[in-house]
Amino acid sequence: MIKRILVLSVACVSFASVVTAAPKKQTVQPAKQVILTPDQLEWKSGPAELPTSQMAVLDGDPKKSGYFAVRLKLPAGTTIAPHFHEGVERVTVISGTVKLAMGKTPDNPTVLPAGSYFALAPRTVHNAWVDQETVLQIATNGPWSLKLVDQGGKKGQ
């Protein structure tokens, strides 16, 4: 009987140590709950590199380290010169259509209608333009910046 109790005790301790040593699933929790309807978006002037654009912050702060989500409204005829971002860029086309070309030239663009998504690796040079008003949602990690590529083809500082 004592042998059974000893074996059972060792088994319980072994099981408990395995369970407590198991890695915990990591989840990203929002700092606060965010629930917005379109009429609640606060549109402000967009980045200086896109003077005619408007931006609405949905979550987080694109100027700080950490997750953020913004909407970027581009008026018809907007051209975004060749540029790159220091971090990964993750974009969903909410409305309108964007033409996205890799590199410094507008050659062979991919036409991305509403509902499209793209993600670009850090420092990927690309350019884009819209023929109609277009709204993009950028949801990634900050700080976010748009760095124009100079005329000589060198990446900006």
N, C-alpha and C positions, 0 to 999 in steps of 0.2 A: 504494500500500500504506500509506504513512504517513497519507494522507487517511482511509482506512478505520479505522485504529487511532485516530486523533484523533476521528472521529465516534463510534466505539464507546465511547471513554473518556468523552466528553461525555454520551452516552446513559446510561452506567452511573452517573455522578455525579448526573445529573438524577433517575434512578429512585431512587437511594439517598436523595436529599434528600426526595423525595415520600414514600417509605416511612417515614422517620424523623419526618417532620412530621405524619403521620396521627395523629389523636387516638386515645388508648388508651381502650379500654372500661373504665369504672370499675365495680368491683364492691365490695360491702360484705362484708368478711370478718369472721367472729366473732373476738373476742379470744381465745377458747378454744373447744374443741369442747364442745357440750352435748348429752348424750344422757340422757334421763330416762324412767323408767317411772312410771306413776301412784303406785305405792307408795313411790317415792323423793321425792315432793313434800313439802316442809316447810311445812305450813300454820301460819301465825301470825295474830295479830289483824290485821284489815283496817284501812283508814283510819278516823280518829276520827269522820268524818262518817257512817260506817256501822258503828256499834259492835257489831252482831251478826255482821258479816261476818268471813270469814277470807281470807287472801291467801297465795299461794305464788309466790315469784319463780322464774321459769324461766331467765331470761337477763338480764344487765345489771343496772342499778339504777334503779328508777323515780324516785328522788330526785335523780339526777344527769342532766346533759346527755348525750344519746346514746340509742341504741336500747335498748329493754328489752321483755321479755315477762313477764306475770304472769297467774295465774289468780285469779279473785275468786269465792269461794263465798258465795252469799246464801241464808240460811235461808228456808223457806216463810214467806210473809207480809211479806217485806221490802219497804219502800217507800223509794225514793230520791227525796228532795224535789227540786224544780226546782234545777238547777245547771248549771254549764258547766265547761269545761276550757280552759286557755290554749293548748294545742296541739291538733292533730288527734287525735281519738279513733278508734281502729280496734278493733272488738270482734267476736269470734266467740262464738256461743253453743255451749258444749261440751255441756251437758246441761240439762234443764229447759226452761222457756219464760220469756221476758221480754216484758213489755208496755212499749213505748217510745212516749212522746208528746212531741211538739215543743212548746216553750213552757213556760209556768208551770202550765198546767192539764192534767189527765189526759184531756182530750177526744180522741177519735179516735185511740186508740193503734194502733200496728202490733204485731201479735202475731208474735213471733220465736221459733220452736221451735229445738231443737237442730240445729246445722248452719247456722244463719243467720249473716249477717255484716252489720255496718253501720259506716260511717265518717262522722264528723261534723266539720264545719269548726270551727276554733278559735272559742271563745266562743259556741257554739250552745247556747242554753238548752233543756234537755230534762229530763224526769223519767221514772222507770221503776218498775215493781213486778213482783214474782214471787209466784205462788200456791203454788209448790212449790219445793223446794231447786233452785237453779240455779247452774251454774258458767259464768262468762264468761272468755274469754281476751282480754286487752288487750295488743296488740303495737304499739308506736308509739315515738315519741321523747320522752324526758324533758327536764326534770323534769316529772313528772305530778302534778297536783293536782286536787281536786274542790272547786269553789267554789260554795257555796250562794247562791241568789238570795234576798235578804231579802223580807220580807212586802210591802214597798212596791213590789216588782218591780224594784228596782235590783240590778245585778250586784255581788256581793261584792268586797272588796278582797283 
